[in-house]
Amino acid sequence: MTKPLRIVVLGANGQVGTEVCLYLSLLPAVQVTGLVRARYNAVLLDLAGISWDVLDYQNISPTAAAALAQADAVFDCTFPVGQQQQLLAMIQSNAAAVMRAMRKGAVFVHSSSISAFGVPHGCSELRN
């Protein structure tokens, strides 16, 4: 029997992250772990029997670090909290912290949104 594919989902409590976790948890060949911003965000993961931990990018806990180090793939569904003009730098910083904790050869996937790559300098709002 082969070992299950280990997938870590960042932002596992958000709309997309929750759906990804729920779907992956149904696949017998996948072991999914959700990482969330705060403990109270993990209620649905608990109810669904999905393992989870809190992820603080500036101080990654030993259990979150172990999940990342053992992952075959990390799927990032996060959207940082902050000013629009700071999003790109925050995403880059958070992704770098996660990638440092991952094992060599593991896959990192960032699920972007329209403003994930920042807003032009001097622009304070999103537009179509």
N, C-alpha and C positions, 0 to 999 in steps of 0.2 A: 504494500500500500504506500502510495506517495504522500509526502507531507502536504498539508493544505497551503494554498497561496495565502500569505499574510498581507493584508491590506489595512493601512491606517488611513482614516478619513479625518482631515482637519476641518473644523467647523461642523462637527457632526450633529450639532443641535439646530443648525439653520435649515431653511427650507430644502435646499438641494442636498446638503450633507446628510440630513435625516433620511431622505429618500434613498440616497446611495447606500447608507448603512443598512436600511431595512431590506433593500434588494439584495445586497451582498450577503446578508445574514441567511438568506434562503438558499444560497448555493452551497452544496455539501463540500465542495473542494476549496472553499474560501473561509479563512478565519479573519473576521473584521474587528478592528478596534477603533472606537471613535475618540477623538480628542476635542475637548470643548473649552470654552473660555472660563467658565465658572461651574462649580459643583451643582448648583441649582439648575443648570441647563441640561443636565443628564437624565431627567425624569423619564422621558420617553425611551431613552436607551436602556435604562433599568427595566422598564416595563416589557421591553422587547427582548431582554436577556442578552443585550449586546455589551461587551466589555468596553470600558471607557476610562479616561483619566483627564485631568485638567492640564492644559498646556499653557505655560507662561514662557513666552519666547525668550525673555531675558534671564530666566532661571528655570531651565527645563528640569523637572523632577526626575529622580532615578527611574520611576516606573514608566513615565512618558518617554524618557531616553531609551529605555530597554525596548519599548514597543517600536520606536523609530529605527533602532539599530537592527531589529529582527525583521523589519518589513521588507517584503518583496516590492511593494509599491506604496507610495503615499499620494493620496488624492486630496488636493487643497481646495476646499470650498469656502475659504474664509473671506471676509471683507473687513478690513481693519476699521477701528473706530478712530476718527480724526477728521481733520480738515481735508477737503477734496484735493487741495494742492499738495498734501503730504502723502497721499495714498501710494504713489509709486515707490517712494523711499521706504515706506512702512512695509509694503508687500515684499520689496527686495530684501529688507533686513530680516523679516520673519522667515522668508523662504531660505535665506542663507543660514539662519540658526537651525532650521529643520534639516537642511542638507548636511550640515556639519555632524548632526546626530545620526544620520542614515548610514547604512553600510554601503561600501563601494559596489556598484552594479545594480543597486535598487533604482526603481523608476520614480520620478517625481512628476506629477501632473498638476498644473494650476488651472483651475476652472475660473476663467475670467468673466468680468462683466463689463459693461460699456465704460465705466470710469476706473477700472482697475489699473489702467496704464496712465492715470493722471489726467489732470485738466491743464490746458495751456496756461502758461504764466500770465497772471493778470486777470484770469477769468474766475469768477466766483460762483458760477452756477452752471449746471448741465443744460445743454440744448440739443434738440434733434439735429 
